Amino acid sequence: MTNTKKKNSCSCGRSPVGRCLGWHDLTESDYQIELKQFQKKSEKDQQAIYHPKAIDGLGD
């Protein structure tokens, strides 16, 4: 059985959306700040800001 990693999936466990956001590079204190800012957003904003199309610049 092979273990395949989904493209752009989060392997460090820090991403609140399951896709890599680059948060693996943050220090623990910076990660906590980003996480708190994310948690303050509405559910709609949480989904929109880290939507895969928004990340690569294609939009909706």
C-alpha positions, 0 to 999 in steps of 0.5 A, a space after each residue: 500500500 502506498 501513502 499518497 499525499 493530496 496536492 496542496 494538502 497540509 502535512 504539518 497539521 497547522 492549517 485550519 482549512 486542510 490545505 497548505 497555507 505556508 503556516 509550517 514556516 511560522 514560529 509558534 507565536 506567529 502561528 498562534 497569532 494567525 490562528 486567532 485572527 482566523 478564528 475571529 473571522 466569520 465562517 463565510 470569511 474563513 472559507 472565502 479567504 483561503 479558497 484555493 482559487 483565491 490563493 492562486 489568483 484565479 478568483 471565483 
